[in-house]
Amino acid sequence: MKIIFATGAAPAATPAAVIRFVTRDQRAKLAPPVAEEEFSGKANALLYSRHDATLCVGLGERAKINAHTLRSAAGAAAMFLKKIGRTRAVVRLEDWPKFAGPVVEGLVLADYRFERFKTKRTPALENVAIHVLAEDLVKARSAGRRGETIAEAANLARDVANQPGNLLYPESLAARAVKLGRDCKLQVTVFDEKKLRAGKFGGLIAVGQGSERGPRMIVIEHRGGPKSEKPVALVGKAITFDTGGISIKPAANMEDMIFDKCGGLAVLGAMAAIAKLNVRRNVVGIIASAENMPGGGAYRPGDIITTYDGKHVEIVNTDAEGRMVLADAIAYARLDCKAAAIIDLATLTGACGIALGDTAAGFWHNDEAFGKRVLAAAEKAGERLWPMPLYAEFEDQIRSDVALIKNSGGRPGGACTAAAFLKTFAEDTPWAHLDIASMAQHGKDRADLARGATGFGVRTLVELVAGW
C-alpha cells in the first residue's frame, strides 16, 4: 500500500473512494438526511454512497473519541472497501490531524490478510491519500510514517504467526530472525540444541526433547543507547506447535496451536520496529522456541527439571510448557543481559481467557513503577490490559514437595499461578507478564481486522521502549 499525505480538496474526478469520519452529533447534519436506523454514527458504523463513492465511518460520542477510536474506524473503512473491491481511497482527516498515526496503523493492519495458500485472494489497498490542513501536514506525515512502521511490524508478526507447524518450527523461526537481523541491522544470536545443552537451559531442552525438531533460543539485540546502559528485555514464548506433550490436548481445535508462538513473534515484530524507528535505548529481545510433542524422548509428569538459573521444577503437567521455556529466557535476561526490566508475553493459559474473554490480556507485575509504565504504553498503543493479582497464596499453590516449585497449581486461579511461577525467575528485577492467550488470534473477521493472528503486543512493546 502506498500512503501519501496531502492538503486541499481531492480532485473531483478521482477514482478513489472518499473516507469521512463522522461523530454522532455530526450524523444529524448529513445531507441528504439519513435515518438513524441506516447510520447511527456509533463507533465503526458504516454508510456508503455509491453515487459519489463516499464512505462515512462512525466515531461515536465526541467526548469519548481517542486514538483507538480512529485506529479502529480506519480499519473498518479499509475492510469494507476491500470487500467491495475499491483499492484506492482518500481519507479526509482535516478535523482529526492529531490521530494521523493511529489512522495509518488502522489502515495498514486492516489491509493484511493471510492468503498465501489461497488461489483467489482479496485485493489489497493500492493507494491511500490522507488529507490534512497545510499547517498540520509536517506533524501528520511524521506521525503517519511512524504508525506505518509499527503496523508493518505487527503485520510481520502476524504473517509468521499464521504459518503452519510443518513450515514454521524453531529452526526456521531462528532463520527468519537471522534474516531480520541482517535487514534491520540487529545483532542476532541463536542458541541451538548443542548450545542450549552446554548452557544448561533445562526448561527449553525438556520441552523440546519430544520433537524431532529441536528447540532454539533466539537473542536479538538493538543497541540504541550508551554502551553502559542496561537493556530492557522483551521475552516471548514461541511454541511453534503445542500438542500438550504427554499430557496431550483434545483433538478438537488443536490446529489453533500454531498460534502458541504469538508471544515470541510479538517480540520479533517489536524488535523490527524498534530498529527501524532508531529508538535511542538498548533493547534485547529473547524468543524461547520449542515444539511440544509426545515423542519417545518427551519429558514426563513427575520429572524434575533444573532451569538455567539452577532452580528445580517438578513437572506435573507437560502442557504447562510455556512457563518452562520462559523460565530459562527470563533467567537469562536477568543473569546474562543484566536487564533493567523484563516484560514477557505468552499465550500462556486458557484460564486467562475464561476470566477476561477476548477483550483484554491479563497483566501481572512485581514493580509498581514498571507496571505503570507498561499500562501507559498499552493505553497509548490501544491494546487493552487488565491488572490481575499476585497474592502470596498463588505462590503457595505451586510449592512442590520434591522441588522448589511445580509447573502447575491446578485449575483454580490458573492464570495467576502461572504468573507466580514466572515471577520466581525474575527475582528482584522489575518484571511484567502479559498473558495474551485469548488476544493473539481470532477465528473470525472483526470489523477492523482479518481473522488469524492479531499481532497483539507489538504496539505496546514499541511504545514502552520508545517512551522510556
FENMO-V344985 format. One record per residue. RES is the residue in one letter. D_CENTER is the distance of its C-alpha to the mean C-alpha in whole Angstrom. Layout:
BEGIN
[[RES & D_CENTER] [RES & D_CENTER]]
END
This chain:
BEGIN
[[M & 22] [K & 24] [I & 23] [I & 26] [F & 27] [A & 31] [T & 34] [G & 36] [A & 37] [A & 35] [P & 38] [A & 40] [A & 40] [T & 36] [P & 35] [A & 32] [A & 31] [V & 30] [I & 28] [R & 29] [F & 27] [V & 29] [T & 29] [R & 31] [D & 34] [Q & 34] [R & 34] [A & 38] [K & 39] [L & 38] [A & 41] [P & 42] [P & 41] [V & 39] [A & 39] [E & 36] [E & 36] [E & 35] [F & 32] [S & 32] [G & 30] [K & 27] [A & 23] [N & 22] [A & 26] [L & 27] [L & 31] [Y & 32] [S & 35] [R & 36] [H & 39] [D & 38] [A & 34] [T & 33] [L & 29] [C & 29] [V & 26] [G & 26] [L & 25] [G & 26] [E & 28] [R & 29] [A & 28] [K & 25] [I & 23] [N & 20] [A & 18] [H & 16] [T & 19] [L & 19] [R & 16] [S & 16] [A & 20] [A & 19] [G & 17] [A & 19] [A & 22] [A & 21] [M & 20] [F & 24] [L & 25] [K & 24] [K & 25] [I & 29] [G & 29] [R & 28] [T & 27] [R & 28] [A & 27] [V & 29] [V & 27] [R & 29] [L & 27] [E & 30] [D & 30] [W & 26] [P & 26] [K & 24] [F & 21] [A & 21] [G & 18] [P & 16] [V & 18] [V & 17] [E & 14] [G & 15] [L & 17] [V & 15] [L & 12] [A & 15] [D & 17] [Y & 15] [R & 16] [F & 16] [E & 20] [R & 21] [F & 23] [K & 25] [T & 28] [K & 28] [R & 25] [T & 24] [P & 25] [A & 22] [L & 23] [E & 25] [N & 26] [V & 25] [A & 27] [I & 26] [H & 29] [V & 30] [L & 33] [A & 35] [E & 34] [D & 30] [L & 30] [V & 29] [K & 27] [A & 25] [R & 25] [S & 23] [A & 21] [G & 20] [R & 20] [R & 17] [G & 15] [E & 16] [T & 14] [I & 11] [A & 11] [E & 12] [A & 10] [A & 7] [N & 9] [L & 10] [A & 7] [R & 8] [D & 12] [V & 12] [A & 10] [N & 13] [Q & 15] [P & 18] [G & 19] [N & 22] [L & 21] [L & 18] [Y & 19] [P & 19] [E & 21] [S & 20] [L & 16] [A & 18] [A & 20] [R & 17] [A & 16] [V & 20] [K & 20] [L & 17] [G & 19] [R & 22] [D & 21] [C & 19] [K & 22] [L & 20] [Q & 22] [V & 20] [T & 22] [V & 22] [F & 23] [D & 25] [E & 27] [K & 30] [K & 28] [L & 26] [R & 30] [A & 32] [G & 29] [K & 29] [F & 26] [G & 27] [G & 24] [L & 22] [I & 26] [A & 26] [V & 23] [G & 24] [Q & 27] [G & 28] [S & 26] [E & 28] [R & 25] [G & 25] [P & 22] [R & 20] [M & 19] [I & 17] [V & 18] [I & 17] [E & 19] [H & 19] [R & 22] [G & 22] [G & 24] [P & 28] [K & 28] [S & 29] [E & 26] [K & 24] [P & 20] [V & 17] [A & 16] [L & 12] [V & 12] [G & 10] [K & 12] [A & 12] [I & 15] [T & 16] [F & 18] [D & 19] [T & 22] [G & 23] [G & 25] [I & 29] [S & 27] [I & 26] [K & 24] [P & 26] [A & 26] [A & 25] [N & 21] [M & 21] [E & 20] [D & 16] [M & 16] [I & 15] [F & 11] [D & 12] [K & 11] [C & 7] [G & 7] [G & 9] [L & 7] [A & 4] [V & 8] [L & 9] [G & 8] [A & 8] [M & 12] [A & 13] [A & 12] [I & 14] [A & 17] [K & 17] [L & 18] [N & 20] [V & 19] [R & 22] [R & 20] [N & 20] [V & 17] [V & 17] [G & 14] [I & 15] [I & 13] [A & 16] [S & 16] [A & 19] [E & 20] [N & 22] [M & 25] [P & 28] [G & 30] [G & 34] [G & 32] [A & 29] [Y & 29] [R & 31] [P & 31] [G & 34] [D & 33] [I & 32] [I & 30] [T & 30] [T & 27] [Y & 26] [D & 28] [G & 30] [K & 29] [H & 31] [V & 29] [E & 30] [I & 29] [V & 29] [N & 27] [T & 25] [D & 22] [A & 21] [E & 20] [G & 16] [R & 18] [M & 21] [V & 19] [L & 17] [A & 20] [D & 21] [A & 18] [I & 18] [A & 22] [Y & 22] [A & 20] [R & 23] [L & 26] [D & 25] [C & 23] [K & 25] [A & 21] [A & 22] [A & 19] [I & 16] [I & 13] [D & 11] [L & 8] [A & 10] [T & 10] [L & 14] [T & 16] [G & 17] [A & 19] [C & 16] [G & 16] [I & 20] [A & 20] [L & 17] [G & 17] [D & 14] [T & 14] [A & 12] [A & 10] [G & 13] [F & 14] [W & 17] [H & 18] [N & 22] [D & 22] [E & 23] [A & 22] [F & 19] [G & 18] [K & 19] [R & 17] [V & 14] [L & 15] [A & 16] [A & 13] [A & 11] [E & 14] [K & 14] [A & 11] [G & 12] [E & 9] [R & 11] [L & 12] [W & 15] [P & 17] [M & 19] [P & 22] [L & 23] [Y & 27] [A & 29] [E & 30] [F & 27] [E & 28] [D & 31] [Q & 29] [I & 28] [R & 31] [S & 33] [D & 37] [V & 37] [A & 34] [L & 32] [I & 29] [K & 28] [N & 25] [S & 25] [G & 27] [G & 27] [R & 26] [P & 27] [G & 24] [G & 22] [A & 18] [C & 21] [T & 23] [A & 20] [A & 18] [A & 22] [F & 22] [L & 19] [K & 21] [T & 24] [F & 23] [A & 22] [E & 25] [D & 26] [T & 23] [P & 21] [W & 18] [A & 15] [H & 13] [L & 10] [D & 11] [I & 8] [A & 11] [S & 11] [M & 8] [A & 7] [Q & 9] [H & 13] [G & 16] [K & 17] [D & 17] [R & 16] [A & 18] [D & 16] [L & 13] [A & 15] [R & 14] [G & 12] [A & 9] [T & 7] [G & 4] [F & 3] [G & 3] [V & 4] [R & 7] [T & 8] [L & 8] [V & 10] [E & 12] [L & 13] [V & 15] [A & 16] [G & 18] [W & 19]]
END
